[in-house]
Amino acid sequence: MRHPFPDHEAFCSLPEGIHPGLPLDLFGLFWSTRILDELVNNTNAYAEMKKKKKEKPPMYAATWALVTVRELKIWLGIVVLMGLYRIKRPRECWSKTDGFVKYSFVKHMTRDRFQAIRCMLHVAPPTTVE
């Protein structure tokens, strides 16, 4: 039995210059360069503030290297993939089974760098109250 509705051909309505087959184009619809720059600036400012604190700085603050937009995109990509693969703890990504890392995407960032960005990530400009 045929359904009572006419056939419909799906279409994709995206802004000019955005290709539906390119994941980074789609990512850019939600995470603009301005937003990424702001996250990078706030994260680096927060890390610098933590480094200068009188008491012992957090583990990753002492060796902090400025995060870049490129690194932040990689970090966000790993976070998204962790959700898709239902990974409960980040360290599971870098653990080895029979001498091999289970997930190939982790070759783009070390576990320590991932954790450092995770600890210092700051959406809003940091304040001295923190």
DSSP file (Angstrom, degrees, kcal/mol; ACC not computed):
  #  RESIDUE AA STRUCTURE BP1 BP2  ACC     N-H-->O    O-->H-N    N-H-->O    O-->H-N    TCO  KAPPA ALPHA  PHI   PSI    X-CA   Y-CA   Z-CA
    1    1 A M              0   0    0      0, 0.0     2,-0.3     0, 0.0     0, 0.0   0.000 360.0 360.0 360.0 135.0    0.0    0.0    0.0
    2    2 A R        -     0   0    0      1,-0.1     0, 0.0     2,-0.0     0, 0.0  -0.631 360.0-109.9 -88.3 144.0    1.3    3.4   -0.9
    3    3 A H        -     0   0    0     -2,-0.3    -1,-0.1     1,-0.1     0, 0.0  -0.371  23.6-122.3 -72.0 155.1    1.3    6.2    1.6
    4    4 A P  S    S+     0   0    0      0, 0.0    -1,-0.1     0, 0.0    -2,-0.0   0.493  83.7  89.6 -79.1  -1.9   -1.2    9.1    1.0
    5    5 A F  S    S-     0   0    0      1,-0.1    -2,-0.1     3,-0.0     3,-0.1  -0.707  82.2-109.7 -98.8 146.6    1.5   11.8    0.9
    6    6 A P        -     0   0    0      0, 0.0    -1,-0.1     0, 0.0     0, 0.0  -0.341  45.9 -89.1 -68.0 153.5    3.3   13.0   -2.3
    7    7 A D        -     0   0    0      1,-0.0     2,-0.4    -2,-0.0     0, 0.0  -0.308  45.1-156.0 -59.8 145.3    6.9   12.1   -2.6
    8    8 A H        -     0   0    0     -3,-0.1     2,-0.6     0, 0.0    -1,-0.0  -0.990   8.6-147.7-130.2 132.9    9.2   14.7   -1.1
    9    9 A E        -     0   0    0     -2,-0.4     2,-0.0     1,-0.0    -2,-0.0  -0.888  23.6-130.2-100.9 124.0   12.8   15.4   -2.0
   10   10 A A        -     0   0    0     -2,-0.6     2,-0.3     2,-0.0    -1,-0.0  -0.351  27.0-174.3 -69.9 149.9   14.9   16.6    0.9
   11   11 A F        -     0   0    0     -2,-0.0     2,-0.5     2,-0.0    -1,-0.0  -0.964  20.1-133.4-141.9 160.6   17.0   19.7    0.5
   12   12 A C        -     0   0    0     -2,-0.3     2,-0.8     2,-0.0    -2,-0.0  -0.967  11.8-161.4-119.8 121.7   19.5   21.5    2.6
   13   13 A S        +     0   0    0     -2,-0.5    -2,-0.0     0, 0.0     0, 0.0  -0.850  27.3 156.3-107.5  99.5   19.3   25.3    3.0
   14   14 A L        -     0   0    0     -2,-0.8     3,-0.1     4,-0.1     4,-0.1  -0.826  47.9 -87.7-119.6 157.9   22.6   26.6    4.2
   15   15 A P    >   -     0   0    0      0, 0.0     3,-1.8     0, 0.0    -1,-0.1  -0.242  61.9 -81.6 -58.7 154.0   24.3   30.0    4.0
   16   16 A E  T 3  S+     0   0    0      1,-0.3     3,-0.1     3,-0.0     0, 0.0  -0.299 118.0  26.8 -58.0 137.9   26.4   30.6    0.8
   17   17 A G  T 3  S+     0   0    0      1,-0.2     2,-0.6    -3,-0.1    -1,-0.3   0.345  92.5 114.2  90.5  -6.2   29.8   29.1    1.1
   18   18 A I    <   -     0   0    0     -3,-1.8    -1,-0.2    -4,-0.1    -4,-0.1  -0.880  51.7-158.1-101.4 121.7   28.8   26.4    3.5
   19   19 A H    >   -     0   0    0     -2,-0.6     3,-1.8     3,-0.1     7,-0.3  -0.874  12.3-146.5-102.0 124.8   29.1   22.9    2.1
   20   20 A P  T 3  S+     0   0    0      0, 0.0    -1,-0.1     0, 0.0     6,-0.1   0.703  97.6  58.1 -64.1 -18.5   27.0   20.2    3.9
   21   21 A G  T 3  S+     0   0    0      1,-0.1    -3,-0.0     4,-0.0    -2,-0.0   0.467  89.9  80.5 -89.5  -1.4   29.6   17.6    3.2
   22   22 A L    X>  -     0   0    0     -3,-1.8     4,-1.7     1,-0.2     3,-0.8  -0.892  63.8-160.4-110.2 107.1   32.4   19.4    5.1
   23   23 A P  H 3> S+     0   0    0      0, 0.0     4,-2.6     0, 0.0     5,-0.2   0.840  91.2  55.1 -54.3 -37.9   32.2   19.0    8.8
   24   24 A L  H 3> S+     0   0    0      2,-0.2     4,-2.1     1,-0.2     5,-0.1   0.841 104.5  54.4 -68.6 -30.7   34.4   22.1    9.5
   25   25 A D  H <> S+     0   0    0     -3,-0.8     4,-0.6    -6,-0.2    -1,-0.2   0.936 111.9  44.0 -63.4 -45.2   32.0   24.2    7.5
   26   26 A L  H >X S+     0   0    0     -4,-1.7     3,-0.9    -7,-0.3     4,-0.6   0.890 110.9  54.5 -67.0 -39.4   29.1   23.0    9.6
   27   27 A F  H >X S+     0   0    0     -4,-2.6     4,-2.4     1,-0.2     3,-1.3   0.898 102.3  59.0 -58.2 -41.9   31.1   23.5   12.8
   28   28 A G  H 3< S+     0   0    0     -4,-2.1    -1,-0.2     1,-0.3    -2,-0.2   0.695  92.6  67.3 -64.7 -19.9   31.8   27.1   11.8
   29   29 A L  H << S+     0   0    0     -3,-0.9    -1,-0.3    -4,-0.6     3,-0.2   0.828 115.8  26.2 -66.5 -30.7   28.1   27.8   11.8
   30   30 A F  H << S+     0   0    0     -3,-1.3     2,-0.6    -4,-0.6    -2,-0.2   0.721 125.7  46.0-104.3 -28.7   28.0   27.3   15.6
   31   31 A W  S  < S-     0   0    0     -4,-2.4    -1,-0.2     4,-0.0    -2,-0.1  -0.805  77.5-167.5-120.9  87.6   31.5   28.2   16.6
   32   32 A S     >  -     0   0    0     -2,-0.6     4,-2.5    -3,-0.2     5,-0.2  -0.215  35.7-108.9 -71.5 163.7   32.6   31.4   14.8
   33   33 A T  H  > S+     0   0    0      1,-0.2     4,-2.8     2,-0.2     5,-0.2   0.879 120.9  55.4 -58.6 -38.6   36.1   32.7   14.7
   34   34 A R  H  > S+     0   0    0      2,-0.2     4,-2.1     1,-0.2    -1,-0.2   0.916 108.9  46.1 -62.3 -44.0   35.1   35.4   17.1
   35   35 A I  H  > S+     0   0    0      2,-0.2     4,-2.4     1,-0.2    -2,-0.2   0.928 113.8  48.3 -65.5 -44.9   33.8   33.0   19.7
   36   36 A L  H  X S+     0   0    0     -4,-2.5     4,-2.5     1,-0.2    -2,-0.2   0.909 110.9  51.0 -63.2 -42.0   36.9   30.7   19.4
   37   37 A D  H  X S+     0   0    0     -4,-2.8     4,-2.7     1,-0.2    -1,-0.2   0.908 110.5  49.8 -59.9 -41.7   39.2   33.8   19.7
   38   38 A E  H  X S+     0   0    0     -4,-2.1     4,-2.7     2,-0.2     5,-0.2   0.912 110.5  48.9 -65.4 -42.6   37.3   34.8   22.8
   39   39 A L  H  X S+     0   0    0     -4,-2.4     4,-2.5     2,-0.2    83,-0.4   0.915 112.6  48.7 -61.4 -43.2   37.5   31.3   24.4
   40   40 A V  H  X S+     0   0    0     -4,-2.5     4,-2.6     2,-0.2    27,-0.2   0.938 113.2  46.7 -62.7 -47.5   41.3   31.2   23.6
   41   41 A N  H  X S+     0   0    0     -4,-2.7     4,-2.3     1,-0.2    -2,-0.2   0.919 115.1  45.7 -62.2 -44.7   41.9   34.7   25.1
   42   42 A N  H  X S+     0   0    0     -4,-2.7     4,-2.3     2,-0.2    -1,-0.2   0.886 113.7  49.3 -66.6 -39.2   39.8   33.9   28.3
   43   43 A T  H  X S+     0   0    0     -4,-2.5     4,-2.3    79,-0.3    -2,-0.2   0.930 113.3  45.7 -66.1 -46.1   41.5   30.6   28.8
   44   44 A N  H  X S+     0   0    0     -4,-2.6     4,-2.3     2,-0.2    -2,-0.2   0.892 113.2  50.5 -65.1 -39.2   45.0   32.0   28.4
   45   45 A A  H  X S+     0   0    0     -4,-2.3     4,-2.3    -5,-0.2    -1,-0.2   0.904 110.9  49.3 -64.6 -41.0   44.1   34.9   30.7
   46   46 A Y  H  X S+     0   0    0     -4,-2.3     4,-2.4     2,-0.2    -2,-0.2   0.915 110.7  49.9 -64.6 -43.0   42.8   32.5   33.3
   47   47 A A  H  X S+     0   0    0     -4,-2.3     4,-2.1     2,-0.2    -2,-0.2   0.911 111.2  49.1 -62.8 -42.4   45.9   30.3   33.1
   48   48 A E  H  X S+     0   0    0     -4,-2.3     4,-1.6     2,-0.2    -1,-0.2   0.903 110.4  51.1 -63.4 -40.8   48.1   33.3   33.5
   49   49 A M  H  < S+     0   0    0     -4,-2.3     4,-0.5     1,-0.2    -2,-0.2   0.909 110.5  49.0 -62.3 -42.1   46.1   34.4   36.5
   50   50 A K  H >< S+     0   0    0     -4,-2.4     3,-0.8     1,-0.2    -1,-0.2   0.866 107.5  55.5 -65.8 -36.6   46.4   31.0   38.1
   51   51 A K  H 3< S+     0   0    0     -4,-2.1    -1,-0.2     1,-0.2    -2,-0.2   0.862 107.9  49.1 -62.1 -36.3   50.2   31.0   37.5
   52   52 A K  T 3< S+     0   0    0     -4,-1.6    -1,-0.2    -5,-0.1    -2,-0.2   0.494  82.0 122.0 -86.5  -4.0   50.6   34.2   39.4
   53   53 A K    <   -     0   0    0     -3,-0.8    -3,-0.0    -4,-0.5    -4,-0.0  -0.257  66.7-128.8 -61.2 147.8   48.6   33.2   42.5
   54   54 A K  S    S+     0   0    0      2,-0.1    -1,-0.1     3,-0.0    -4,-0.0   0.921  89.5  62.9 -65.3 -46.0   50.5   33.3   45.8
   55   55 A E  S    S-     0   0    0      1,-0.2     0, 0.0     0, 0.0     0, 0.0  -0.183 115.3 -59.4 -74.1 175.4   49.6   29.8   46.8
   56   56 A K        -     0   0    0      1,-0.1    -1,-0.2     6,-0.0    -2,-0.1  -0.323  61.5-124.9 -57.2 124.9   50.7   26.7   44.9
   57   57 A P        -     0   0    0      0, 0.0    -6,-0.1     0, 0.0     5,-0.1  -0.320  36.0 -85.6 -69.3 156.4   49.3   27.0   41.3
   58   58 A P    >>  -     0   0    0      0, 0.0     3,-1.3     0, 0.0     4,-1.1  -0.178  49.3 -97.0 -57.6 157.9   47.2   24.1   40.0
   59   59 A M  T 34 S+     0   0    0      1,-0.3     4,-0.4     2,-0.2     3,-0.3   0.840 122.0  39.3 -47.2 -47.1   49.1   21.3   38.4
   60   60 A Y  T 34 S+     0   0    0      1,-0.2    -1,-0.3     2,-0.1     3,-0.2   0.623 102.1  71.9 -85.3 -12.0   48.7   22.4   34.8
   61   61 A A  T X4 S+     0   0    0     -3,-1.3     3,-1.3     1,-0.2    -1,-0.2   0.886  89.6  59.6 -70.6 -37.9   49.2   26.2   35.5
   62   62 A A  T 3< S+     0   0    0     -4,-1.1    -1,-0.2    -3,-0.3    -2,-0.1   0.841 116.7  31.3 -61.6 -34.5   52.9   25.9   36.2
   63   63 A T  T 3  S+     0   0    0     -4,-0.4    -1,-0.3    -3,-0.2    -2,-0.2   0.117  87.1 150.4-110.6  20.7   53.7   24.5   32.8
   64   64 A W    <   -     0   0    0     -3,-1.3     2,-0.4   -17,-0.1    -3,-0.1  -0.290  26.8-165.6 -61.3 131.8   50.9   26.2   30.8
   65   65 A A        -     0   0    0     -2,-0.0    -2,-0.1     1,-0.0    -1,-0.0  -0.955  39.5 -92.1-112.4 138.8   51.6   27.0   27.2
   66   66 A L        -     0   0    0     -2,-0.4     2,-0.2     1,-0.1   -26,-0.0  -0.200  41.5-128.3 -53.2 132.1   49.3   29.4   25.5
   67   67 A V        -     0   0    0    -27,-0.2     2,-0.2     4,-0.0   -23,-0.1  -0.568  22.1-150.2 -81.3 147.3   46.4   27.6   23.8
   68   68 A T     >  -     0   0    0     -2,-0.2     4,-2.4     1,-0.1     5,-0.2  -0.692  27.6-109.5-111.8 166.6   45.7   28.4   20.1
   69   69 A V  H  > S+     0   0    0     -2,-0.2     4,-2.4     2,-0.2     5,-0.2   0.909 120.6  54.3 -60.9 -41.5   42.5   28.4   18.1
   70   70 A R  H  > S+     0   0    0      1,-0.2     4,-1.9     2,-0.2    -1,-0.2   0.932 110.1  45.9 -58.7 -46.7   43.8   25.3   16.2
   71   71 A E  H  > S+     0   0    0      1,-0.2     4,-2.9     2,-0.2    -1,-0.2   0.895 110.4  53.5 -63.5 -40.2   44.4   23.5   19.5
   72   72 A L  H  X S+     0   0    0     -4,-2.4     4,-2.9     1,-0.2    -1,-0.2   0.892 107.2  51.6 -63.6 -38.8   41.0   24.5   20.9
   73   73 A K  H  X S+     0   0    0     -4,-2.4     4,-2.3     2,-0.2    -1,-0.2   0.912 111.2  47.7 -63.0 -41.8   39.3   23.1   17.7
   74   74 A I  H  X S+     0   0    0     -4,-1.9     4,-2.4     2,-0.2    -2,-0.2   0.933 112.2  49.9 -62.9 -45.4   41.2   19.8   18.2
   75   75 A W  H  X S+     0   0    0     -4,-2.9     4,-2.2     1,-0.2    -2,-0.2   0.932 111.9  47.2 -59.1 -47.9   40.2   19.8   21.9
   76   76 A L  H  X S+     0   0    0     -4,-2.9     4,-2.5     1,-0.2    -1,-0.2   0.885 110.2  53.9 -62.3 -38.5   36.5   20.4   21.1
   77   77 A G  H  X S+     0   0    0     -4,-2.3     4,-2.6     2,-0.2    -1,-0.2   0.908 108.1  48.9 -61.8 -42.5   36.7   17.7   18.4
   78   78 A I  H  X S+     0   0    0     -4,-2.4     4,-2.5     2,-0.2    -2,-0.2   0.908 110.1  51.8 -63.8 -41.6   38.0   15.2   20.9
   79   79 A V  H  X S+     0   0    0     -4,-2.2     4,-1.6     2,-0.2    -2,-0.2   0.922 111.2  47.4 -60.9 -44.1   35.2   16.2   23.4
   80   80 A V  H  X S+     0   0    0     -4,-2.5     4,-2.2     1,-0.2     3,-0.2   0.935 112.6  48.7 -62.6 -46.2   32.6   15.6   20.7
   81   81 A L  H  X S+     0   0    0     -4,-2.6     4,-2.7     1,-0.2    -1,-0.2   0.857 105.4  58.4 -64.2 -34.5   34.1   12.3   19.7
   82   82 A M  H  <>S+     0   0    0     -4,-2.5     5,-3.0     1,-0.2     4,-0.3   0.893 108.5  46.7 -60.4 -38.1   34.2   11.2   23.3
   83   83 A G  H ><5S+     0   0    0     -4,-1.6     3,-0.6    -3,-0.2    -2,-0.2   0.904 111.9  49.3 -69.1 -41.5   30.4   11.8   23.4
   84   84 A L  H 3<5S+     0   0    0     -4,-2.2    -2,-0.2     1,-0.2    -1,-0.2   0.886 117.0  41.0 -65.4 -38.7   29.9    9.9   20.1
   85   85 A Y  T 3<5S-     0   0    0     -4,-2.7    -1,-0.2    -5,-0.2    -2,-0.2   0.442 110.4-124.7 -87.6  -0.2   31.9    6.9   21.4
   86   86 A R  T < 5 +     0   0    0     -3,-0.6     2,-0.6    -4,-0.3    -3,-0.2   0.916  43.2 175.1  55.9  48.6   30.4    7.2   24.9
   87   87 A I      < -     0   0    0     -5,-3.0    -1,-0.2     1,-0.2    -2,-0.1  -0.759  17.9-163.7 -86.9 123.2   33.8    7.5   26.6
   88   88 A K  S    S+     0   0    0     -2,-0.6    -1,-0.2     1,-0.2     3,-0.1   0.887  72.2  30.2 -78.2 -40.2   33.2    8.1   30.3
   89   89 A R  S >  S-     0   0    0      1,-0.1     3,-1.8    -7,-0.0     4,-0.5  -0.973  72.2-134.2-125.5 133.9   36.7    9.3   31.3
   90   90 A P  T >> S+     0   0    0      0, 0.0     3,-1.9     0, 0.0     4,-0.6   0.857 103.1  65.4 -52.8 -38.2   39.1   11.2   29.0
   91   91 A R  H >> S+     0   0    0      1,-0.3     4,-0.7     2,-0.2     3,-0.6   0.777  88.4  69.6 -60.1 -23.8   42.1    9.0   30.1
   92   92 A E  H X4 S+     0   0    0     -3,-1.8     3,-0.6     1,-0.2    -1,-0.3   0.826  90.1  62.8 -61.2 -30.4   40.3    6.1   28.4
   93   93 A C  H <4 S+     0   0    0     -3,-1.9    10,-0.8    -4,-0.5    -1,-0.2   0.874 109.4  38.0 -62.0 -37.4   41.1    7.7   25.1
   94   94 A W  H << S+     0   0    0     -3,-0.6    -1,-0.2    -4,-0.6    -2,-0.2   0.452  89.8 112.9 -97.2  -1.8   44.8    7.5   25.6
   95   95 A S    <<  -     0   0    0     -4,-0.7     7,-1.1    -3,-0.6     2,-0.4  -0.398  63.0-128.4 -72.3 151.3   45.0    4.1   27.3
   96   96 A K  E     -A  101   0A   0      5,-0.2     2,-0.5     6,-0.1     5,-0.2  -0.807  15.3-162.4-106.8 141.5   46.6    1.3   25.3
   97   97 A T  E >  S-A  100   0A   0      3,-3.3     3,-1.8    -2,-0.4    -2,-0.0  -0.988  84.7 -13.0-119.3 121.0   45.3   -2.2   24.5
   98   98 A D  T 3  S-     0   0    0     -2,-0.5    -1,-0.1     1,-0.3     3,-0.1   0.848 131.7 -53.8  55.3  35.8   47.9   -4.7   23.4
   99   99 A G  T 3  S+     0   0    0      1,-0.2     2,-0.4    -3,-0.0    -1,-0.3   0.420 119.6 103.9  83.7  -1.4   50.4   -1.8   23.0
  100  100 A F  E <  S-A   97   0A   0     -3,-1.8    -3,-3.3     2,-0.0     2,-0.3  -0.907  73.8-118.9-117.8 142.2   48.1    0.2   20.7
  101  101 A V  E     -A   96   0A   0     -2,-0.4    -5,-0.2    -5,-0.2    -7,-0.1  -0.604  21.3-142.7 -74.0 135.6   45.9    3.3   21.4
  102  102 A K  S    S+     0   0    0     -7,-1.1     2,-0.5    -2,-0.3    -1,-0.1   0.847  83.7  50.9 -70.7 -36.4   42.3    2.4   20.8
  103  103 A Y    >   -     0   0    0    -10,-0.8     3,-1.1    -8,-0.2    -1,-0.1  -0.914  64.3-159.7-112.5 120.9   41.2    5.8   19.3
  104  104 A S  G >  S+     0   0    0     -2,-0.5     3,-1.7     1,-0.2     4,-0.1   0.742  83.8  74.2 -70.4 -22.9   43.3    7.2   16.5
  105  105 A F  G >  S+     0   0    0      1,-0.3     3,-1.3     2,-0.1    -1,-0.2   0.713  81.3  71.6 -66.0 -18.0   42.0   10.8   17.0
  106  106 A V  G X  S+     0   0    0     -3,-1.1     3,-1.4     1,-0.3    -1,-0.3   0.586  74.3  82.4 -76.2  -6.7   44.2   11.2   20.1
  107  107 A K  G <  S+     0   0    0     -3,-1.7    -1,-0.3     1,-0.2    -2,-0.1   0.670  84.0  63.8 -67.3 -13.0   47.3   11.4   18.0
  108  108 A H  G <  S+     0   0    0     -3,-1.3     2,-0.3     1,-0.2    -1,-0.2   0.591 114.1  19.4 -87.1 -11.7   46.4   15.0   17.5
  109  109 A M  S <  S-     0   0    0     -3,-1.4    -1,-0.2    -4,-0.1     2,-0.1  -0.959  77.9-119.1-158.3 137.5   46.8   16.0   21.2
  110  110 A T     >  -     0   0    0     -2,-0.3     4,-2.4     1,-0.1     5,-0.2  -0.349  29.0-116.3 -73.1 159.5   48.6   14.4   24.2
  111  111 A R  H  > S+     0   0    0      1,-0.2     4,-2.6     2,-0.2     5,-0.2   0.910 115.6  52.3 -61.2 -42.6   46.6   13.4   27.3
  112  112 A D  H  > S+     0   0    0      1,-0.2     4,-2.4     2,-0.2    -1,-0.2   0.888 110.2  47.5 -63.8 -38.7   48.4   16.0   29.4
  113  113 A R  H  > S+     0   0    0      2,-0.2     4,-2.5     1,-0.2     5,-0.3   0.910 111.1  51.6 -68.9 -40.3   47.6   18.8   27.0
  114  114 A F  H  X S+     0   0    0     -4,-2.4     4,-2.3     1,-0.2    -2,-0.2   0.939 112.9  45.4 -58.0 -46.9   44.0   17.8   26.8
  115  115 A Q  H  X S+     0   0    0     -4,-2.6     4,-2.4     2,-0.2    -2,-0.2   0.879 110.1  54.4 -66.3 -38.1   43.7   17.8   30.6
  116  116 A A  H  X S+     0   0    0     -4,-2.4     4,-1.8     2,-0.2    -1,-0.2   0.938 111.4  44.0 -61.8 -46.6   45.5   21.1   30.8
  117  117 A I  H  X S+     0   0    0     -4,-2.5     4,-2.1     1,-0.2    -1,-0.2   0.905 111.9  54.5 -64.5 -40.2   43.1   22.8   28.5
  118  118 A R  H  < S+     0   0    0     -4,-2.3    -1,-0.2    -5,-0.3    -2,-0.2   0.892 110.9  45.4 -59.5 -40.4   40.2   21.1   30.3
  119  119 A C  H  < S+     0   0    0     -4,-2.4    -1,-0.2     1,-0.2    -2,-0.2   0.817 121.7  36.4 -73.2 -31.1   41.4   22.5   33.6
  120  120 A M  H  < S+     0   0    0     -4,-1.8    -2,-0.2    -5,-0.2    -1,-0.2   0.568  79.8 129.1-101.8 -10.6   42.0   26.0   32.3
  121  121 A L     <  -     0   0    0     -4,-2.1     2,-0.4    -5,-0.2   -81,-0.1  -0.206  34.2-178.3 -52.5 128.7   39.1   26.4   29.8
  122  122 A H        -     0   0    0    -83,-0.4   -79,-0.3     1,-0.1   -80,-0.2  -0.976  23.0-175.2-138.1 121.5   37.3   29.7   30.5
  123  123 A V  S    S+     0   0    0     -2,-0.4   -81,-0.1   -81,-0.1    -1,-0.1   0.910  76.7  45.1 -80.0 -45.2   34.2   30.9   28.7
  124  124 A A  S    S-     0   0    0      1,-0.1     3,-0.1   -82,-0.1     0, 0.0  -0.609 105.0 -85.7 -96.2 157.8   34.0   34.3   30.4
  125  125 A P        -     0   0    0      0, 0.0    -1,-0.1     0, 0.0   -83,-0.1  -0.409  56.2-109.1 -59.0 135.6   36.8   36.7   31.2
  126  126 A P        -     0   0    0      0, 0.0     2,-0.3     0, 0.0    -4,-0.0  -0.315  31.0-153.3 -69.1 151.6   38.4   35.6   34.5
  127  127 A T    >   -     0   0    0     -3,-0.1     3,-0.8     1,-0.0    -3,-0.0  -0.803  26.6-115.9-117.8 164.2   38.0   37.7   37.6
  128  128 A T  T 3  S+     0   0    0     -2,-0.3    -1,-0.0     1,-0.2     0, 0.0   0.645 107.5  73.0 -74.5 -13.4   40.3   38.0   40.6
  129  129 A V  T 3         0   0    0      1,-0.3    -1,-0.2     0, 0.0     0, 0.0   0.811 360.0 360.0 -69.1 -30.3   37.5   36.5   42.8
  130  130 A E    <         0   0    0     -3,-0.8    -1,-0.3     0, 0.0    -2,-0.1   0.518 360.0 360.0 -61.8 360.0   38.1   33.0   41.4
